[in-house]
Amino acid sequence: MGLFDRLRGDDGPRVAFFGIDGVPYSLIADNEETFENLHDMATGGSIDSIVPPESSACWPALTTGVNPGETGVYGFQDREVGSYDTYVPMGQDVQATRLWSRVDDAGGEATVMNVPVTFPPDRDVQRMVSGFLSPGVEKAAYPDELRATLEDLDYKIDVNAKLGHKDDKDKFIEDAHRTLDARFEAFKHYIEEDDWSLFFGVFMTTDRVNHFLFKNYAEDSEYKEEFLGFYEKLDEYLGVLRGLLDEETTMVVASDHGFMPLDYEVKCNVWLEENGWLSFEDDDHENLGDIADDTRAYSLIPGRFYLNLEGREPRGSVPEDDYESVRAELKAELEALEGPNGRPVADRVVTSEDAFRGDHDAIAPDLVVIPNQGFDLKAGFGGDEKVFDTGPRNGMHSFGDACLFIDDPEASVENADLYDIAPTLLEALDVDIDRGDFDGASLL
């Protein structure tokens, strides 16, 4: 069955989801002329992300509808249970059921393209190219003919972020456009080519553009015009993709977190060391395994704090009986931490039990700092660094102000969050679900 047959609406409900990584709703709301097609969708608004609002944790949560305690992925770097060894979570580390697997189990077909944290590609769906953290198209594409098509389109997994480190952003912007163009062509090709119940594709270049240019936009400075020009093209592409869909297809567009201007990177382990919480075995240290036995706390990005707890960490120094009091002490100090500008670093400090629950919460952080605008919480195991520093990026993730658009007048996104997206897509597809399997609920 080809596109002509699908346009007749003979094959039941379909959903086309397009992720726009890190795009804040306020950016869209404040620039209607730039985002004409998104403003034309039936329902749209601001939603909350998750704790922590980091893409490696967000996309597993969005695509399963459950929190990191169930997905087992808490950030770009996680700690092995019972060890100080760390690893970068990949697709096989996601322990919860992805929504495309639910569609496949219900007898539908899914085409999945460029979703972060999906490597290696799932061979149970009809087509997948993995996204962020994949080594390259050659290994990330299934089946083989997908790889050939993508290579013909000059498709690549990600923009060259190193170009964004330069003061002259012209080459970075050019590369961002090339990456966006190829992504659009690939999405368009397989929307027309495949017979799918669910099409799920993510534009991640938006996150990269925001990291290096968001403050330029927010402060109306150099490259603002180029920033909005990139987004005008994205909106145009979303309009073209929307025009390819039949009346039986619900289009959904969403981001995994919001964005805000960045002033300071905060090296959390440097702060912990300076304040007597963390020490290292010797002067030559660069990772978690180098901490000394008397360490009481350490940090992993983004803003995740762990007590060095007896019975949990291999060389734990905090007695289990002292857990609550020591954690409360650390929480109070984090809440009092101020940046060079006198502003509190933390918007709020979230405890593990308030953010995480599930079968895979053994590696959950004890505290997570949700930063105020202007701060990006790093790890900083090197030791020769300052607590507050600046880097090449001028934009950072935010917990609030993610966006969600549903082309269905019956939908409502009021008081919604990232966990609501998976059950919403499944209900739109008439896939039977158990409400108890999700941390969110359908918005239809």
LOMARDO-101590 format. One record per residue (C-alpha): residue number from 1; residue in three letters; x, y, z. Coordinates in nm, 2 decimals, decimal comma. Each point is the difference from the previous one (the first is absolute). Layout:
<nodes>
{NUM 'ALA' {X Y Z}};
...
</nodes>
This chain:
<nodes>
{1 'MET' {0,00 0,00 0,00}};
{2 'GLY' {0,14 0,33 -0,10}};
{3 'LEU' {-0,06 0,37 0,08}};
{4 'PHE' {-0,31 0,01 -0,22}};
{5 'ASP' {-0,17 -0,28 0,19}};
{6 'ARG' {0,10 0,16 0,33}};
{7 'LEU' {-0,15 0,33 -0,10}};
{8 'ARG' {-0,34 -0,17 -0,03}};
{9 'GLY' {0,01 -0,07 0,37}};
{10 'ASP' {-0,05 -0,38 -0,03}};
{11 'ASP' {0,24 -0,11 0,26}};
{12 'GLY' {-0,12 0,14 0,33}};
{13 'PRO' {0,16 0,27 0,23}};
{14 'ARG' {0,36 0,10 -0,04}};
{15 'VAL' {0,23 0,23 0,20}};
{16 'ALA' {0,29 0,20 -0,14}};
{17 'PHE' {0,22 0,13 0,29}};
{18 'PHE' {0,27 0,25 -0,07}};
{19 'GLY' {0,24 0,08 0,29}};
{20 'ILE' {0,17 0,34 0,00}};
{21 'ASP' {0,26 -0,05 0,27}};
{22 'GLY' {0,03 0,28 0,26}};
{23 'VAL' {-0,23 0,25 -0,17}};
{24 'PRO' {-0,18 0,21 0,27}};
{25 'TYR' {-0,36 0,09 -0,04}};
{26 'SER' {0,07 0,36 0,07}};
{27 'LEU' {0,23 0,02 -0,31}};
{28 'ILE' {-0,29 -0,11 -0,21}};
{29 'ALA' {-0,27 0,21 0,17}};
{30 'ASP' {0,21 0,31 -0,02}};
{31 'ASN' {0,08 -0,04 -0,38}};
{32 'GLU' {-0,32 -0,07 -0,18}};
{33 'GLU' {0,13 0,11 -0,34}};
{34 'THR' {0,29 -0,24 0,04}};
{35 'PHE' {-0,22 -0,30 0,10}};
{36 'GLU' {-0,31 0,05 -0,21}};
{37 'ASN' {-0,06 -0,38 -0,05}};
{38 'LEU' {0,04 -0,08 0,37}};
{39 'HIS' {-0,24 0,28 0,09}};
{40 'ASP' {-0,25 -0,15 -0,25}};
{41 'MET' {-0,02 -0,33 0,19}};
{42 'ALA' {-0,32 -0,06 0,19}};
{43 'THR' {0,15 -0,02 0,36}};
{44 'GLY' {0,33 0,11 0,14}};
{45 'GLY' {0,16 0,12 0,32}};
{46 'SER' {0,27 -0,02 0,25}};
{47 'ILE' {0,07 -0,32 0,20}};
{48 'ASP' {0,25 -0,11 0,26}};
{49 'SER' {0,30 -0,23 -0,07}};
{50 'ILE' {0,13 -0,25 0,25}};
{51 'VAL' {0,26 -0,01 0,28}};
{52 'PRO' {0,27 0,04 -0,12}};
{53 'PRO' {-0,08 0,18 -0,32}};
{54 'GLU' {0,28 -0,16 -0,20}};
{55 'SER' {-0,05 -0,15 -0,35}};
{56 'SER' {0,14 -0,34 0,09}};
{57 'ALA' {-0,25 -0,04 0,27}};
{58 'CYS' {-0,29 0,19 -0,17}};
{59 'TRP' {-0,03 -0,20 -0,32}};
{60 'PRO' {-0,03 -0,34 0,18}};
{61 'ALA' {-0,26 0,16 0,23}};
{62 'LEU' {-0,19 0,15 -0,29}};
{63 'THR' {0,00 -0,32 -0,21}};
{64 'THR' {-0,11 -0,22 0,29}};
{65 'GLY' {-0,22 0,23 0,22}};
{66 'VAL' {0,19 -0,09 0,32}};
{67 'ASN' {0,26 0,16 0,22}};
{68 'PRO' {0,38 -0,08 0,01}};
{69 'GLY' {-0,07 -0,24 0,29}};
{70 'GLU' {-0,17 -0,22 -0,25}};
{71 'THR' {0,20 0,08 -0,31}};
{72 'GLY' {0,33 -0,04 0,19}};
{73 'VAL' {0,15 0,30 -0,18}};
{74 'TYR' {0,07 0,31 0,21}};
{75 'GLY' {0,23 0,21 -0,22}};
{76 'PHE' {0,28 0,00 -0,25}};
{77 'GLN' {0,22 -0,19 0,24}};
{78 'ASP' {-0,12 -0,26 0,26}};
{79 'ARG' {0,17 -0,20 0,27}};
{80 'GLU' {0,02 -0,37 0,01}};
{81 'VAL' {-0,19 -0,16 0,29}};
{82 'GLY' {0,25 -0,07 0,28}};
{83 'SER' {0,29 0,16 -0,18}};
{84 'TYR' {0,16 0,33 -0,07}};
{85 'ASP' {0,02 -0,09 -0,36}};
{86 'THR' {-0,21 0,22 -0,23}};
{87 'TYR' {-0,14 -0,06 -0,35}};
{88 'VAL' {-0,19 0,19 -0,27}};
{89 'PRO' {-0,35 -0,15 -0,02}};
{90 'MET' {-0,10 -0,12 -0,35}};
{91 'GLY' {-0,33 -0,14 -0,13}};
{92 'GLN' {0,06 -0,35 0,15}};
{93 'ASP' {0,02 0,16 0,34}};
{94 'VAL' {-0,36 0,13 -0,02}};
{95 'GLN' {-0,19 -0,25 0,22}};
{96 'ALA' {-0,36 0,11 -0,07}};
{97 'THR' {-0,22 -0,08 -0,30}};
{98 'ARG' {0,03 0,25 -0,29}};
{99 'LEU' {-0,33 0,12 -0,15}};
{100 'TRP' {0,10 -0,13 -0,35}};
{101 'SER' {0,03 -0,35 0,16}};
{102 'ARG' {-0,35 0,03 0,13}};
{103 'VAL' {-0,12 0,10 -0,35}};
{104 'ASP' {0,18 -0,30 -0,15}};
{105 'ASP' {-0,15 -0,23 0,26}};
{106 'ALA' {-0,34 0,13 -0,09}};
{107 'GLY' {0,05 -0,09 -0,36}};
{108 'GLY' {0,11 0,34 -0,13}};
{109 'GLU' {0,31 0,11 -0,18}};
{110 'ALA' {0,25 0,27 0,11}};
{111 'THR' {0,26 0,21 -0,18}};
{112 'VAL' {0,24 0,15 0,26}};
{113 'MET' {0,26 0,25 -0,10}};
{114 'ASN' {0,27 0,19 0,19}};
{115 'VAL' {-0,13 -0,05 0,36}};
{116 'PRO' {0,28 0,05 0,25}};
{117 'VAL' {0,10 -0,30 0,21}};
{118 'THR' {-0,12 -0,27 -0,23}};
{119 'PHE' {0,33 -0,15 -0,11}};
{120 'PRO' {0,02 -0,28 -0,11}};
{121 'PRO' {-0,31 0,02 -0,22}};
{122 'ASP' {-0,30 -0,21 0,09}};
{123 'ARG' {-0,05 -0,27 -0,26}};
{124 'ASP' {-0,35 -0,08 0,11}};
{125 'VAL' {-0,13 0,32 -0,17}};
{126 'GLN' {-0,02 0,02 -0,37}};
{127 'ARG' {0,26 0,29 -0,02}};
{128 'MET' {0,23 0,18 0,24}};
{129 'VAL' {0,30 0,23 -0,02}};
{130 'SER' {0,13 0,07 0,35}};
{131 'GLY' {0,07 0,36 0,11}};
{132 'PHE' {0,23 0,18 0,25}};
{133 'LEU' {0,28 -0,22 0,14}};
{134 'SER' {0,00 -0,23 -0,31}};
{135 'PRO' {0,34 -0,06 -0,16}};
{136 'GLY' {-0,12 0,08 -0,35}};
{137 'VAL' {-0,25 -0,08 -0,27}};
{138 'GLU' {0,18 -0,32 -0,10}};
{139 'LYS' {-0,07 -0,17 0,33}};
{140 'ALA' {-0,31 0,20 0,10}};
{141 'ALA' {-0,23 -0,09 -0,29}};
{142 'TYR' {-0,23 -0,30 -0,04}};
{143 'PRO' {-0,07 -0,16 -0,24}};
{144 'ASP' {0,30 0,03 -0,24}};
{145 'GLU' {-0,19 0,18 -0,27}};
{146 'LEU' {-0,08 0,28 0,24}};
{147 'ARG' {0,37 0,06 0,04}};
{148 'ALA' {0,05 0,03 -0,37}};
{149 'THR' {-0,29 0,25 -0,03}};
{150 'LEU' {0,13 0,21 0,28}};
{151 'GLU' {0,35 0,01 -0,14}};
{152 'ASP' {-0,14 0,12 -0,33}};
{153 'LEU' {-0,16 0,29 0,19}};
{154 'ASP' {0,33 0,09 0,18}};
{155 'TYR' {-0,19 -0,08 0,32}};
{156 'LYS' {0,20 0,01 0,32}};
{157 'ILE' {-0,09 -0,07 0,36}};
{158 'ASP' {0,09 0,33 0,14}};
{159 'VAL' {0,14 0,35 -0,08}};
{160 'ASN' {0,37 0,06 0,06}};
{161 'ALA' {-0,03 0,16 0,34}};
{162 'LYS' {0,37 0,10 0,00}};
{163 'LEU' {-0,07 0,26 -0,26}};
{164 'GLY' {-0,22 0,17 0,26}};
{165 'HIS' {0,31 0,05 0,23}};
{166 'LYS' {0,14 0,26 -0,24}};
{167 'ASP' {-0,07 0,37 0,04}};
{168 'ASP' {-0,10 0,01 -0,37}};
{169 'LYS' {-0,31 -0,20 -0,01}};
{170 'ASP' {-0,05 0,01 -0,38}};
{171 'LYS' {0,13 -0,35 -0,07}};
{172 'PHE' {-0,20 -0,14 0,29}};
{173 'ILE' {-0,32 0,15 -0,13}};
{174 'GLU' {0,07 -0,13 -0,35}};
{175 'ASP' {0,05 -0,35 0,14}};
{176 'ALA' {-0,32 0,03 0,20}};
{177 'HIS' {-0,19 0,08 -0,31}};
{178 'ARG' {0,15 -0,29 -0,19}};
{179 'THR' {-0,08 -0,23 0,28}};
{180 'LEU' {-0,36 0,13 0,02}};
{181 'ASP' {-0,05 -0,02 -0,38}};
{182 'ALA' {0,11 -0,37 -0,01}};
{183 'ARG' {-0,21 -0,09 0,30}};
{184 'PHE' {-0,31 0,16 -0,17}};
{185 'GLU' {0,06 -0,18 -0,33}};
{186 'ALA' {0,04 -0,33 0,18}};
{187 'PHE' {-0,32 0,05 0,20}};
{188 'LYS' {-0,19 0,11 -0,31}};
{189 'HIS' {0,12 -0,30 -0,19}};
{190 'TYR' {-0,11 -0,26 0,25}};
{191 'ILE' {-0,33 0,17 0,09}};
{192 'GLU' {-0,08 -0,05 -0,37}};
{193 'GLU' {0,18 -0,33 -0,05}};
{194 'ASP' {-0,10 -0,21 0,31}};
{195 'ASP' {-0,32 -0,15 0,11}};
{196 'TRP' {0,00 0,11 0,36}};
{197 'SER' {-0,24 0,04 0,30}};
{198 'LEU' {0,26 0,20 0,19}};
{199 'PHE' {0,26 0,23 -0,15}};
{200 'PHE' {0,24 0,13 0,26}};
{201 'GLY' {0,27 0,23 -0,10}};
{202 'VAL' {0,22 0,25 0,19}};
{203 'PHE' {0,17 0,32 -0,11}};
{204 'MET' {0,28 0,02 0,25}};
{205 'THR' {0,20 0,28 -0,17}};
{206 'THR' {-0,23 0,25 0,18}};
{207 'ASP' {0,16 -0,09 0,33}};
{208 'ARG' {0,35 0,06 -0,15}};
{209 'VAL' {-0,10 0,34 -0,14}};
{210 'ASN' {-0,15 0,10 0,33}};
{211 'HIS' {0,31 -0,10 0,19}};
{212 'PHE' {0,22 0,23 -0,20}};
{213 'LEU' {-0,24 0,28 -0,11}};
{214 'PHE' {-0,28 0,03 0,25}};
{215 'LYS' {0,14 0,29 0,20}};
{216 'ASN' {0,06 0,18 -0,33}};
{217 'TYR' {-0,37 -0,03 -0,06}};
{218 'ALA' {-0,10 0,09 0,35}};
{219 'GLU' {0,22 0,31 0,02}};
{220 'ASP' {-0,07 0,11 -0,36}};
{221 'SER' {0,36 -0,02 -0,10}};
{222 'GLU' {0,22 -0,13 -0,28}};
{223 'TYR' {-0,14 -0,31 -0,18}};
{224 'LYS' {-0,36 0,06 0,12}};
{225 'GLU' {-0,12 0,03 -0,36}};
{226 'GLU' {0,18 -0,32 -0,10}};
{227 'PHE' {-0,15 -0,17 0,31}};
{228 'LEU' {-0,35 0,09 -0,10}};
{229 'GLY' {0,07 -0,08 -0,36}};
{230 'PHE' {0,09 -0,36 0,10}};
{231 'TYR' {-0,33 -0,03 0,18}};
{232 'GLU' {-0,20 0,15 -0,28}};
{233 'LYS' {0,14 -0,28 -0,22}};
{234 'LEU' {-0,09 -0,26 0,27}};
{235 'ASP' {-0,35 0,13 0,01}};
{236 'GLU' {-0,03 -0,01 -0,38}};
{237 'TYR' {0,12 -0,36 0,00}};
{238 'LEU' {-0,26 -0,09 0,27}};
{239 'GLY' {-0,27 0,16 -0,22}};
{240 'VAL' {0,11 -0,21 -0,30}};
{241 'LEU' {-0,01 -0,32 0,21}};
{242 'ARG' {-0,34 0,09 0,13}};
{243 'GLY' {-0,12 0,04 -0,35}};
{244 'LEU' {0,09 -0,36 -0,08}};
{245 'LEU' {-0,22 -0,14 0,27}};
{246 'ASP' {-0,36 -0,12 -0,06}};
{247 'GLU' {-0,30 0,07 0,21}};
{248 'GLU' {0,04 -0,32 0,20}};
{249 'THR' {0,34 0,11 0,12}};
{250 'THR' {0,06 0,20 0,32}};
{251 'MET' {0,31 0,22 -0,02}};
{252 'VAL' {0,18 0,07 0,33}};
{253 'VAL' {0,30 0,22 0,05}};
{254 'ALA' {0,19 0,02 0,34}};
{255 'SER' {0,33 0,09 0,16}};
{256 'ASP' {0,16 -0,19 0,28}};
{257 'HIS' {0,09 0,30 0,21}};
{258 'GLY' {0,01 0,38 -0,02}};
{259 'PHE' {0,30 0,23 -0,03}};
{260 'MET' {0,14 0,31 0,17}};
{261 'PRO' {0,30 0,23 -0,03}};
{262 'LEU' {0,32 -0,12 0,16}};
{263 'ASP' {0,24 0,22 0,20}};
{264 'TYR' {0,20 -0,25 0,21}};
{265 'GLU' {0,10 -0,36 0,00}};
{266 'VAL' {0,01 -0,13 0,36}};
{267 'LYS' {0,26 -0,27 0,07}};
{268 'CYS' {-0,18 -0,19 0,27}};
{269 'ASN' {0,28 -0,23 0,11}};
{270 'VAL' {0,24 0,29 0,03}};
{271 'TRP' {-0,26 0,17 0,23}};
{272 'LEU' {-0,04 -0,32 0,20}};
{273 'GLU' {0,38 -0,03 0,04}};
{274 'GLU' {0,03 0,36 0,11}};
{275 'ASN' {-0,27 -0,05 0,26}};
{276 'GLY' {0,12 -0,32 0,16}};
{277 'TRP' {-0,23 -0,25 -0,16}};
{278 'LEU' {0,24 -0,15 -0,25}};
{279 'SER' {0,36 -0,10 -0,01}};
{280 'PHE' {0,22 -0,20 -0,24}};
{281 'GLU' {0,26 -0,27 0,06}};
{282 'ASP' {0,28 0,21 -0,17}};
{283 'ASP' {0,05 0,31 -0,20}};
{284 'ASP' {-0,04 -0,18 -0,33}};
{285 'HIS' {-0,37 -0,05 -0,03}};
{286 'GLU' {-0,25 0,03 -0,28}};
{287 'ASN' {-0,30 -0,23 0,07}};
{288 'LEU' {-0,23 -0,14 0,27}};
{289 'GLY' {0,22 -0,30 0,07}};
{290 'ASP' {0,28 0,23 0,13}};
{291 'ILE' {-0,20 0,12 0,31}};
{292 'ALA' {0,15 -0,07 0,34}};
{293 'ASP' {-0,16 -0,22 0,27}};
{294 'ASP' {-0,10 0,30 0,22}};
{295 'THR' {-0,21 0,16 -0,28}};
{296 'ARG' {-0,35 0,07 0,12}};
{297 'ALA' {-0,16 0,11 -0,33}};
{298 'TYR' {0,07 0,02 -0,37}};
{299 'SER' {-0,18 0,13 -0,31}};
{300 'LEU' {-0,08 -0,11 -0,35}};
{301 'ILE' {-0,14 0,22 -0,28}};
{302 'PRO' {-0,25 0,16 -0,01}};
{303 'GLY' {-0,02 0,11 0,37}};
{304 'ARG' {-0,04 -0,35 0,14}};
{305 'PHE' {0,14 -0,05 0,35}};
{306 'TYR' {0,08 -0,33 0,17}};
{307 'LEU' {0,09 -0,07 0,36}};
{308 'ASN' {0,30 -0,24 0,03}};
{309 'LEU' {-0,22 -0,24 0,19}};
{310 'GLU' {0,10 -0,31 0,20}};
{311 'GLY' {-0,14 -0,31 -0,15}};
{312 'ARG' {-0,07 0,16 -0,34}};
{313 'GLU' {0,32 0,15 -0,11}};
{314 'PRO' {0,31 -0,23 0,01}};
{315 'ARG' {0,19 0,23 0,24}};
{316 'GLY' {-0,29 0,17 0,16}};
{317 'SER' {0,07 0,24 0,29}};
{318 'VAL' {-0,34 0,12 0,10}};
{319 'PRO' {-0,17 -0,24 0,24}};
{320 'GLU' {-0,35 -0,11 -0,11}};
{321 'ASP' {-0,14 0,12 0,34}};
{322 'ASP' {0,13 0,35 -0,09}};
{323 'TYR' {-0,14 0,01 -0,35}};
{324 'GLU' {-0,29 0,24 0,06}};
{325 'SER' {0,19 0,25 0,21}};
{326 'VAL' {0,30 0,01 -0,24}};
{327 'ARG' {-0,22 0,03 -0,30}};
{328 'ALA' {-0,19 0,29 0,17}};
{329 'GLU' {0,33 0,17 0,07}};
{330 'LEU' {0,11 -0,03 -0,36}};
{331 'LYS' {-0,34 0,12 -0,12}};
{332 'ALA' {0,01 0,31 0,21}};
{333 'GLU' {0,35 0,09 -0,12}};
{334 'LEU' {-0,10 -0,04 -0,36}};
{335 'GLU' {-0,31 0,21 0,05}};
{336 'ALA' {0,23 0,27 0,15}};
{337 'LEU' {0,25 -0,01 -0,28}};
{338 'GLU' {0,03 0,33 -0,19}};
{339 'GLY' {0,17 0,08 -0,33}};
{340 'PRO' {0,24 0,29 -0,06}};
{341 'ASN' {-0,30 0,22 -0,09}};
{342 'GLY' {-0,15 -0,06 0,35}};
{343 'ARG' {-0,29 -0,21 -0,14}};
{344 'PRO' {-0,08 -0,34 0,15}};
{345 'VAL' {0,13 -0,28 -0,22}};
{346 'ALA' {-0,29 -0,23 0,08}};
{347 'ASP' {-0,36 0,07 -0,09}};
{348 'ARG' {-0,08 -0,31 0,22}};
{349 'VAL' {0,17 -0,31 0,13}};
{350 'VAL' {-0,20 -0,32 -0,06}};
{351 'THR' {0,04 -0,31 0,21}};
{352 'SER' {0,01 -0,35 -0,16}};
{353 'GLU' {-0,33 -0,11 0,14}};
{354 'ASP' {-0,17 0,30 -0,15}};
{355 'ALA' {0,13 -0,06 -0,35}};
{356 'PHE' {0,07 -0,37 -0,04}};
{357 'ARG' {-0,18 -0,32 0,06}};
{358 'GLY' {0,02 -0,34 -0,16}};
{359 'ASP' {0,20 -0,32 -0,03}};
{360 'HIS' {0,32 0,17 -0,12}};
{361 'ASP' {0,05 0,27 0,26}};
{362 'ALA' {0,31 -0,16 0,16}};
{363 'ILE' {0,21 0,26 -0,18}};
{364 'ALA' {-0,23 0,29 0,05}};
{365 'PRO' {0,17 0,32 0,13}};
{366 'ASP' {-0,09 0,10 0,35}};
{367 'LEU' {-0,05 0,36 -0,10}};
{368 'VAL' {-0,05 0,18 -0,33}};
{369 'VAL' {0,05 0,38 -0,04}};
{370 'ILE' {-0,23 0,17 -0,25}};
{371 'PRO' {0,20 0,31 -0,08}};
{372 'ASN' {-0,12 0,36 -0,02}};
{373 'GLN' {0,04 0,18 -0,33}};
{374 'GLY' {0,36 0,06 -0,09}};
{375 'PHE' {0,16 -0,31 0,16}};
{376 'ASP' {0,10 -0,34 -0,15}};
{377 'LEU' {0,11 -0,26 0,26}};
{378 'LYS' {0,30 -0,20 -0,11}};
{379 'ALA' {0,20 -0,27 0,18}};
{380 'GLY' {0,37 0,13 -0,01}};
{381 'PHE' {0,21 -0,29 0,13}};
{382 'GLY' {0,32 0,16 -0,12}};
{383 'GLY' {0,06 0,21 0,32}};
{384 'ASP' {0,20 0,28 -0,16}};
{385 'GLU' {-0,31 0,18 -0,11}};
{386 'LYS' {-0,21 0,29 0,15}};
{387 'VAL' {-0,34 -0,07 0,14}};
{388 'PHE' {-0,15 0,26 -0,23}};
{389 'ASP' {0,13 0,03 -0,35}};
{390 'THR' {-0,11 0,07 -0,36}};
{391 'GLY' {0,02 -0,21 -0,31}};
{392 'PRO' {-0,09 0,01 -0,37}};
{393 'ARG' {-0,38 -0,06 0,06}};
{394 'ASN' {-0,24 0,29 0,09}};
{395 'GLY' {-0,32 -0,20 0,04}};
{396 'MET' {-0,11 -0,27 0,23}};
{397 'HIS' {-0,29 -0,24 0,07}};
{398 'SER' {-0,29 0,10 0,22}};
{399 'PHE' {-0,26 -0,21 0,18}};
{400 'GLY' {-0,29 0,21 -0,09}};
{401 'ASP' {-0,10 0,15 -0,34}};
{402 'ALA' {0,02 -0,31 -0,21}};
{403 'CYS' {-0,26 0,00 -0,28}};
{404 'LEU' {-0,27 -0,23 -0,12}};
{405 'PHE' {-0,23 0,04 -0,30}};
{406 'ILE' {-0,28 -0,25 -0,09}};
{407 'ASP' {-0,19 0,04 -0,32}};
{408 'ASP' {-0,33 -0,10 0,16}};
{409 'PRO' {-0,25 0,26 0,13}};
{410 'GLU' {-0,11 -0,25 0,27}};
{411 'ALA' {0,34 -0,01 0,16}};
{412 'SER' {0,11 0,21 0,30}};
{413 'VAL' {0,36 0,06 0,11}};
{414 'GLU' {-0,08 0,20 0,31}};
{415 'ASN' {0,20 -0,12 0,30}};
{416 'ALA' {0,17 -0,27 -0,22}};
{417 'ASP' {0,35 -0,13 0,02}};
{418 'LEU' {0,23 -0,23 -0,19}};
{419 'TYR' {-0,15 -0,32 0,14}};
{420 'ASP' {-0,34 0,07 -0,16}};
{421 'ILE' {0,13 -0,02 -0,36}};
{422 'ALA' {0,04 -0,38 -0,03}};
{423 'PRO' {-0,35 -0,08 0,13}};
{424 'THR' {-0,14 0,28 -0,22}};
{425 'LEU' {0,16 -0,14 -0,32}};
{426 'LEU' {-0,12 -0,36 0,09}};
{427 'GLU' {-0,36 0,11 0,06}};
{428 'ALA' {0,01 0,19 -0,33}};
{429 'LEU' {0,10 -0,33 -0,16}};
{430 'ASP' {-0,28 -0,19 0,18}};
{431 'VAL' {0,26 -0,22 0,17}};
{432 'ASP' {-0,14 -0,14 0,32}};
{433 'ILE' {0,21 0,10 0,30}};
{434 'ASP' {-0,01 -0,06 0,37}};
{435 'ARG' {0,00 0,34 0,17}};
{436 'GLY' {0,22 -0,14 0,28}};
{437 'ASP' {0,28 -0,06 -0,25}};
{438 'PHE' {0,07 0,38 -0,03}};
{439 'ASP' {0,09 0,29 0,21}};
{440 'GLY' {-0,21 0,22 -0,22}};
{441 'ALA' {-0,34 -0,01 -0,16}};
{442 'SER' {-0,15 0,06 -0,34}};
{443 'LEU' {-0,08 0,36 -0,09}};
{444 'LEU' {-0,27 -0,09 -0,24}};
</nodes>
